[in-house]
Amino acid sequence: MSCQHIQAITTLKEPKERACEECRKHGGHWLHLRTCQTCGVTLCCDDSPKKHMTQHFHETGHPVIISAERGERWMWCYIDSAFVEY
């Protein structure tokens, strides 16, 4: 069973481009990308040096992300630690 935050997603916000917006601004690099389902920002994952998406969650409280990697179709909710493939 999915969490209420994931259940509330009716339309996915797909990545606008395949780059971490913060790493690009500051000359950093990333391993994998995630897209916030509240505001649509695409940022790097926790395996990346700066962990920008987790920082984004802590700053904004936006709970649900999707993988922005081609071929991956999953959601994660930070609040409920819920993982769902779609």
N, C-alpha and C positions, 0 to 999 in steps of 0.2 A: 504494500500500500504506500502510496505517495504522500508527501507532506502537503499541507494546505498551500504553501508558497508555490510549489511546483504545480499543484492542481489549478491554481489561479492563472497559469500561463495559457492563453488562448491562441496567440500568434507569436511565433518565434522571431526574435530580432537576430537576423543573420549578420555576420561580420561585414563591415563596409569595405575593409581591406585586410589583408593577411599580414598585419604588423602590430606590435605593441605600441600604442600611441605614446606612452611614457618613455619607453626605451628609445624610440625614434627621436623624441625631443632631446634626450640627454646623451645620446650616443651609446646606449647600452645594447645588449643582445638578449635574445630570448630563446627558449627551447620549444615551448608549446603555447598556444594562444587560447584564450577563453573570452566569451562575449557575455556581458551583463544583460540579463533579461529585463531589467528595469529601465536602464538608460541607453543601452546599446553600445557602450564603450567596449573596445577589444583591447585586452591587456594580457600580460604574460602570466604563466602558471607558477606554482610553488617550486617546480624543478628549475625555474629560471633564477638567475642571481638576485633580482630585485623583488620578485613575488608581487608584482603590481596589482594583480586581481585581488589577492587577499587584502592588500593594503586598501584597495578601493572598497571592499566590503566593510572593513573596520571604520573607514571614514564616512561611508554613506549609509550603511545598513542594508544595501541592496542584496537580497538573499540568494537569488538564483542565477547561475551561469550555465552556459552550454559550452561544449568544446567547439572551438573555431577551426579545428583541424579537419581537413578533407577526409571523408570516410568514417569519421567518428560521430556518433549520434547519441549523445547522452547529456543529462542535466545533473547539476549538483546544487543542493541547498546548503549554504553555510550554517544557517540557524539550526536546522534539524539533522544535519549530517546525512541527508538523504540523496541517494544516487538512483537515477532512473534512465534506462536506455529507451529510445523512442525510434 
